[in-house]
Amino acid sequence: MIGQRLEVRQGQGLVITPQLQQAIKLLQLSNLELEAFVEAELERNPLLQRDEGDQGGETSTDPAESSSSGEAGELQFTEPSGDAERAMDARADDLYDDAPPGERDADRKRDAGESTEQPGLSDWSRAGAGGAGHDEGMERPDTREATLWEHLQAQASSAGFSAADHAIALTLIDATDEGGYLRGELQEFADRLGVDLARIEAVLTVCHGFEPTGVMARSAPECLKLQLVERNRFDPAMAALLDNLELLARRDLAALRKVCGVDADDLTDMIAELKGLTPRPGAGFGGEPAQTVVPDVHVRPDPAGGWRVELNSETLPRLLMDKRYHGVVAAGARSETEKHFVAECAAQASWLVKSLDQRARTILKVGSEIVRQQDAFLAFGVEFLRPLNLKTVADAIGMHESTVSRVTSNKYVATPRGVFELKFFFTAAIQSSDGGALHSAEAVRHRIKTMIDNEAADGDVLSDDRIVEILNETGIDIARRTVAKYREALRIPSSVQRRRLLKAG
């Protein structure tokens, strides 16, 4: 029979509150965005105040309500409260209980930094500008125009670099200014990364092939030369013109004609060609103005051996809830609206202080584990980067991958080899079919390229399936679609196209 009836059902679920959402999103904010968010909260919440040291008045001394204490700027962290720790480490599928399973899986993969694209350094999402309000301004707009650095990093990820060369390329990209010019001496990069100068130059040569043409040049003549080479207009006369741009600036055309060995008409055409080039190839890209990178974590050699990992106390907001002022305004509240407002401000102030405390603790924990995993890089150079992913770090510290993903977004670490984003230390790995050690994805990619390069000598063109069989025989567990993806990233034609080229050649 069809009818109405009452049923009592018991179930468990996590309801996402504004405070829980705030705690989760605080993790992925950079130190600049966090500062803007804290400033907005200080203006909005009268019970919050900065911890300026000994104020002489009564403020909250509860460790759960104070994110920092101690002398000489040394951070003193207490054990986290259960609510704050659970909030920081909430899984993506816990936060969207009503979402379909497919949507929850997509959210979880996105939070964990996973992708169906080519393995390697992931394209981690960046948080937007914070501080617009409690729930506003914390999500990055999807329509934001890509910056020059994001554009170059995307090209570096698909350039077929090895793990070490990819790290070198990212370092060079970080040293590129908003106009598209590489700032810094190559020998300095070589010393910092522990590699030969020739290797830095080889990676830079590949980067000079990135779009926009002329990017990452070290001087204006080199920038213009790269553009002329692409147009097949670079010849000895044009080279002489680029070497003597100061004569062009002085309008000494007679001297230019002499050094270039051309007549007046040819010189006019050459100057017109130069005017058609772009002296600042990076100027066409939007995005935020360049900000000075302030590291969130410092790594220093420990005299006793190993590495010492410390938080940068200058980037950590120091907040307190003013208990004295809370008592005054609570006693003076008359209406229910006033009482509710005071109680809400007190709850939010306490939660924010706890969240900031747990955020700092989590960054330190993740940073320490990354340094432990990549200590060989710090000691010996970029060649010794280990395959590392989110799950490895998450399992080691007992947190979820989405938490590690948020922590490593927009966070920087200062090491003896330079300042790096935390995501710099994540490189892909290929499973071993015999249960042995993992294989670096870049090493596997290099092996595929070597096999295909040797086809002309062997006279046998390898299909993707045959490459899979050869790699499986050597203990590398890889799928055919992954081989095809690596081959396409290396800009290598299919076996059918290679066979035609081999016969034609």
C-alpha positions in Angstrom: 0.0 0.0 0.0 1.1 3.5 -0.7 1.0 5.8 2.3 2.9 8.2 4.5 4.8 7.1 7.5 7.5 8.4 9.9 10.9 6.7 10.1 13.9 7.4 12.3 17.3 6.8 10.7 20.7 7.2 12.3 23.8 8.3 10.2 27.1 10.1 10.4 28.1 13.1 8.4 30.4 16.1 8.6 28.6 19.4 8.0 30.9 22.0 6.7 30.6 25.2 8.7 32.0 28.6 7.8 34.7 28.1 10.5 35.7 24.7 9.0 35.8 26.1 5.5 38.0 28.9 6.8 40.4 26.5 8.5 40.8 24.4 5.3 41.3 27.4 3.0 43.8 29.0 5.3 46.2 26.2 4.4 46.5 27.1 0.7 46.9 30.8 1.2 50.3 32.3 0.5 51.9 34.5 3.2 50.8 37.6 1.3 47.3 36.4 0.9 47.2 35.3 4.6 48.3 38.8 5.7 45.6 40.4 3.7 43.0 38.0 5.1 44.2 38.7 8.7 44.0 42.4 8.2 40.4 42.1 7.1 39.6 40.0 10.1 41.2 42.5 12.5 39.0 45.3 11.0 35.9 43.1 11.2 36.3 41.5 14.6 36.8 43.9 17.5 38.0 41.1 19.9 41.0 40.3 17.7 44.3 42.1 18.2 47.9 41.5 17.2 50.3 40.0 19.6 52.8 42.9 20.0 54.6 41.3 23.0 54.1 42.4 26.6 51.2 44.8 26.5 50.8 45.1 30.2 47.1 44.3 30.0 45.2 41.1 30.4 44.9 39.2 27.2 44.3 35.5 26.4 47.1 33.3 27.7 45.4 30.1 26.8 47.7 28.2 24.4 44.7 27.3 22.3 43.9 30.9 21.9 47.5 32.1 21.1 49.3 31.1 18.0 52.7 32.2 19.2 54.6 33.1 22.4 58.1 33.0 23.8 61.0 35.3 23.6 63.3 36.5 20.7 60.7 35.5 18.2 61.0 31.8 18.8 57.7 30.0 18.1 56.2 27.8 20.8 53.5 25.5 19.6 51.2 23.5 21.8 49.5 20.3 21.0 46.7 20.9 18.5 43.1 20.7 19.6 41.2 17.8 18.1 38.7 20.0 16.2 41.4 22.2 14.6 43.4 19.2 13.5 40.4 17.4 12.1 39.4 20.5 10.3 42.8 20.9 8.6 42.9 17.3 7.5 39.4 16.9 6.3 39.0 14.9 3.1 37.4 16.3 0.0 34.6 13.7 0.1 33.8 14.5 3.7 33.2 18.1 2.8 30.6 17.5 0.1 28.4 14.8 1.5 25.5 15.5 -0.9 27.6 15.6 -4.1 27.5 12.6 -6.5 30.3 10.1 -6.1 31.9 11.1 -9.5 31.9 14.7 -8.4 33.4 13.8 -5.1 36.2 11.8 -6.7 37.0 14.7 -9.1 37.2 17.0 -6.1 39.4 14.6 -4.2 41.8 14.2 -7.2 42.0 17.9 -7.7 42.7 18.5 -4.0 45.4 15.8 -4.1 47.1 17.3 -7.1 46.2 14.2 -9.2 45.6 14.5 -12.9 44.9 12.4 -16.0 47.6 14.3 -17.8 51.2 13.3 -18.2 52.9 12.5 -14.9 55.4 14.9 -13.7 55.4 18.1 -11.8 51.7 18.8 -11.5 50.0 22.1 -12.4 49.0 23.0 -8.9 46.1 25.5 -8.5 46.9 28.8 -6.9 44.8 30.5 -4.3 43.3 33.9 -5.2 43.7 37.1 -3.2 42.5 36.8 0.3 41.0 39.3 2.7 37.8 40.3 0.9 35.7 38.9 3.6 34.8 35.7 5.5 33.7 33.6 2.6 34.6 35.9 -0.3 37.9 36.4 -2.0 39.4 33.1 -0.9 38.9 31.2 -4.1 41.0 31.9 -7.2 38.9 33.2 -10.1 38.9 30.6 -12.9 39.0 33.3 -15.5 42.3 34.9 -14.4 44.7 35.4 -17.2 47.8 33.2 -17.1 51.0 34.9 -16.1 54.3 34.6 -18.1 55.8 32.3 -15.5 52.8 29.9 -15.6 53.0 29.9 -19.4 56.7 29.0 -19.4 56.2 26.4 -16.6 53.5 24.7 -18.7 55.9 24.5 -21.7 58.7 23.2 -19.5 56.5 20.4 -18.3 56.0 19.2 -21.8 59.5 19.8 -23.2 60.7 16.3 -22.4 63.3 17.3 -19.8 64.8 14.8 -17.4 64.0 15.4 -13.7 67.2 17.3 -13.2 66.9 19.4 -16.3 63.2 20.1 -15.5 64.4 21.5 -12.1 67.0 23.6 -13.8 64.4 25.0 -16.3 62.1 25.9 -13.4 64.9 27.7 -11.7 65.7 29.7 -14.8 62.0 30.5 -15.3 61.8 31.8 -11.7 64.7 34.1 -12.6 62.9 35.6 -15.6 61.4 39.1 -15.1 58.1 40.4 -16.3 59.6 41.6 -19.6 60.7 38.1 -20.4 64.5 38.6 -19.8 66.6 36.1 -17.7 68.2 37.9 -14.8 71.3 36.4 -13.2 74.6 34.8 -14.2 74.5 31.2 -15.5 77.5 30.3 -13.5 75.7 31.4 -10.4 72.8 29.0 -11.2 75.3 26.2 -11.9 77.0 26.7 -8.6 73.7 26.9 -6.7 72.3 23.7 -8.3 75.5 21.8 -8.3 75.8 21.1 -12.1 78.1 22.0 -14.9 77.7 25.3 -16.7 77.4 23.5 -20.0 74.3 21.8 -18.7 72.7 25.1 -17.7 73.4 26.4 -21.1 71.9 23.3 -22.8 68.7 23.7 -20.8 68.5 27.4 -21.6 68.9 26.6 -25.3 65.8 24.5 -25.1 64.0 27.2 -23.2 64.8 29.7 -25.9 62.5 27.7 -28.1 59.5 28.5 -25.9 56.8 30.9 -26.8 56.8 33.9 -26.9 59.9 33.9 -29.2 62.8 35.7 -27.6 61.8 34.9 -24.0 64.5 34.2 -21.4 67.1 36.1 -23.4 69.9 37.6 -21.4 70.1 40.9 -23.4 68.1 42.8 -26.0 70.4 41.8 -28.9 70.0 38.1 -27.9 66.2 38.6 -27.7 66.1 40.1 -31.2 68.4 37.4 -32.5 66.1 34.7 -31.4 63.2 36.3 -33.2 65.2 36.8 -36.4 66.4 33.2 -36.3 62.8 32.0 -36.1 61.9 34.1 -39.2 65.1 32.9 -41.0 66.3 36.5 -41.3 69.5 36.2 -39.2 72.6 36.6 -41.4 76.1 38.1 -40.9 74.9 41.6 -41.8 72.0 41.4 -39.2 74.4 40.0 -36.6 76.7 43.0 -37.1 73.8 45.3 -36.7 72.8 43.7 -33.4 76.3 43.9 -32.2 76.3 47.7 -32.8 72.9 48.8 -31.6 74.5 51.8 -29.9 75.3 53.2 -33.4 71.7 52.8 -34.3 70.7 54.6 -31.1 73.0 57.5 -32.1 71.6 57.4 -35.7 75.1 57.0 -37.1 73.9 55.3 -40.3 77.2 55.8 -42.1 79.1 53.8 -39.5 76.4 51.1 -39.5 76.6 50.7 -43.3 80.4 50.2 -43.0 80.3 47.6 -40.2 77.4 45.8 -41.8 78.8 45.9 -45.3 75.5 46.9 -46.9 74.2 49.9 -48.9 71.7 52.5 -47.7 68.6 50.6 -49.0 69.6 47.4 -47.4 70.3 49.1 -44.1 66.8 50.8 -44.2 65.2 47.4 -44.7 67.2 45.8 -41.9 66.2 48.6 -39.5 62.6 48.2 -40.5 62.8 44.5 -39.7 64.2 45.3 -36.2 61.3 47.7 -35.6 58.9 44.8 -36.3 60.3 42.7 -33.5 59.3 42.6 -29.9 62.0 43.9 -27.5 59.9 42.8 -24.4 58.4 39.4 -25.3 56.8 39.0 -21.8 54.9 42.3 -21.8 51.9 40.7 -23.5 51.1 38.5 -20.5 48.8 39.6 -17.7 48.6 38.5 -14.1 49.6 40.0 -10.9 52.7 42.2 -10.7 55.8 40.4 -9.5 56.1 40.1 -5.8 59.2 39.4 -3.8 59.2 35.8 -2.7 59.3 35.5 1.1 60.0 31.9 2.2 57.7 30.3 4.7 60.3 27.7 5.8 64.1 28.0 6.3 66.4 25.0 5.9 69.9 25.2 7.3 72.7 22.7 7.8 72.6 21.3 11.4 76.1 21.3 13.0 75.3 17.9 14.4 74.5 16.5 10.9 71.4 16.6 8.7 69.2 19.7 8.2 67.4 22.0 10.5 63.9 23.0 9.4 62.4 26.2 10.9 59.3 28.3 10.2 59.9 31.9 9.1 58.3 33.7 12.1 58.1 36.9 10.0 55.4 35.4 7.8 53.2 34.1 10.7 50.5 36.4 11.9 50.5 36.7 15.7 46.9 37.1 17.0 45.3 37.1 20.4 41.7 37.4 21.6 41.4 40.4 24.0 39.7 38.8 27.0 39.5 42.1 28.9 37.7 43.9 26.1 35.5 40.8 25.6 34.4 41.0 29.3 33.6 44.7 28.9 31.5 44.4 25.8 29.8 41.3 27.0 28.8 43.0 30.2 27.5 46.0 28.3 25.4 44.0 25.8 21.7 44.6 26.4 19.7 43.2 23.5 19.8 39.7 22.1 21.3 41.0 18.9 24.2 42.6 20.8 24.8 39.5 22.8 24.7 37.3 19.7 27.2 39.5 18.0 29.7 39.5 20.9 29.4 35.7 21.2 29.9 35.2 17.5 33.0 37.5 17.5 34.5 35.6 20.4 33.9 32.2 18.8 35.4 33.3 15.5 38.4 34.9 17.1 39.2 31.8 19.1 38.7 29.6 16.0 40.9 31.8 13.9 43.8 31.8 16.4 43.6 28.0 16.7 43.4 27.6 12.8 46.5 29.8 12.4 48.4 27.8 15.0 47.5 24.5 13.3 48.3 26.0 9.9 51.9 26.8 11.0 52.3 23.4 12.6 51.1 21.6 9.5 53.5 23.6 7.2 56.4 22.8 9.4 55.5 19.1 9.5 55.1 18.9 5.7 58.2 20.9 5.1 60.3 18.7 7.4 59.2 15.6 5.6 60.0 17.0 2.2 63.4 17.9 3.4 63.9 14.4 4.8 62.9 12.9 1.5 65.0 15.2 -0.7 68.1 15.6 1.6 70.3 14.2 -1.2 69.4 17.2 -3.4 70.3 19.6 -0.7 73.6 17.9 -0.2 74.7 17.0 -3.7 72.6 18.9 -6.3 69.7 18.6 -8.6 70.8 15.3 -10.1 69.8 13.6 -6.8 66.2 14.6 -6.8 64.2 11.6 -5.7 60.8 10.5 -7.2 58.3 12.0 -4.7 54.5 12.4 -4.7 51.8 13.6 -2.4 50.9 10.2 -1.1 54.4 9.4 0.1 54.5 12.6 2.1 51.0 12.2 3.4 51.5 8.6 4.6 54.8 9.6 6.3 53.2 12.4 8.4 49.8 10.7 8.9 47.7 13.2 6.9 45.5 13.1 3.8 46.9 14.0 0.4 44.5 16.9 0.0 46.1 18.5 3.1 49.6 18.1 1.7 48.4 19.5 -1.7 47.0 22.6 0.1 50.1 23.1 2.2 52.5 23.0 -0.8 50.5 25.5 -2.8 52.2 28.9 -2.8 54.6 28.0 -0.1 58.4 28.6 -0.5 61.4 27.1 1.3 64.8 28.8 1.6 67.6 26.3 1.3 71.4 26.6 0.8 70.7 26.0 -2.9 68.2 28.8 -3.2 64.5 29.5 -2.7 62.1 27.0 -4.1 58.4 26.4 -4.1 57.5 23.3 -2.2 56.0 21.7 -5.3 59.4 21.9 -6.9 60.4 18.8 -4.9 57.7 16.6 -6.3 58.8 14.4 -9.3 56.9 11.5 -10.8 57.9 7.9 -10.6 57.1 4.7 -12.6 56.3 1.5 -10.7 58.7 -1.5 -11.0 57.2 -4.7 -12.3 59.4 -6.8 -10.1 58.6 -5.0 -6.9 62.0 -3.2 -6.9 62.8 0.4 -6.6 60.7 3.0 -8.4 61.9 4.4 -11.7 61.9 8.1 -12.4 59.4 9.1 -15.0 62.0 11.3 -16.7 64.5 8.4 -16.8 61.9 6.2 -18.5 61.1 9.0 -20.9 64.8 9.3 -21.8 65.0 5.5 -22.3 62.0 5.7 -24.8 63.7 8.5 -26.7 67.0 6.5 -26.8 65.2 3.4 -28.2 63.6 5.5 -30.9 66.8 7.3 -31.8 68.4 3.9 -32.4 65.8 2.8 -34.9 67.7 4.1 -37.9 70.8 2.0 -37.0 68.7 -1.1 -36.3 66.4 -0.6 -39.3 63.4 -1.6 -37.2 60.7 0.9 -36.2 59.3 0.2 -32.7 55.5 0.5 -32.1 54.2 1.7 -28.8 53.2 -1.9 -27.9 56.7 -3.1 -28.6 58.2 -0.4 -26.5 55.9 -1.4 -23.6 57.1 -5.0 -23.9 60.8 -4.0 -23.9 60.3 -1.8 -20.8 58.3 -4.6 -19.0 61.2 -7.0 -19.7 63.6 -4.6 -17.9 61.3 -4.3 -14.9 59.4 -1.1 -15.7 55.6 -1.4 -15.3 54.1 1.0 -17.8 50.9 1.3 -19.9 50.8 1.8 -23.6 48.9 5.1 -23.3 51.7 6.3 -21.0 54.3 5.5 -23.6 52.2 7.3 -26.2 51.9 10.3 -24.0 55.6 10.4 -23.3 56.4 10.1 -27.0 54.0 12.9 -27.9 55.6 15.1 -25.2 59.0 14.5 -26.8 57.5 15.5 -30.1 58.2 12.1 -31.7 55.9 11.0 -34.5 54.0 7.7 -34.4 55.6 4.4 -35.6 53.7 4.7 -38.9 55.0 8.2 -39.6 58.6 7.2 -38.5 58.5 4.1 -40.8 57.5 6.4 -43.8 60.3 8.8 -42.9 62.8 5.9 -42.6 61.9 4.6 -46.1 62.0 8.1 -47.6 65.4 8.8 -46.1 
